[in-house]
Amino acid sequence: MKILLTILFAGVCLLLAFFGLGPVILADGSWSERLWTLLVVIVLFAVTAFLYWYTLRKLR
């Protein structure tokens, strides 16, 4: 069960990195737009990491 959960969260993190950091690096928008997008991506990474930690703890 832990392996399946780890694979699921790794996939979510890879998708978040691809679709979240791509617009930050390659966007044509202003710097403020890029920084807001980066802030949202960082918050989403933190939420994902917390959910991963929480679900692993509940499985024990």
C-alpha positions, 0 to 999 in steps of 0.5 A, a space after each residue: 500500500 505504501 508503494 502505491 501511495 508513493 507512486 501516486 504522490 510522485 506522479 502528482 508532484 511530477 505533474 505539478 512540477 511540469 504544469 506549475 513550473 513551466 509557466 513560471 519559467 517560460 511565460 511571457 507575462 510580467 514578473 509579478 504574474 510569474 511570482 504569483 504563479 510561483 507562490 501558488 506552485 510552492 503552496 501546492 507543493 507544501 499541501 501535497 507534501 503535507 497530505 503525503 506525510 499525513 496519509 503515511 502516518 495514518 497507514 501506520 
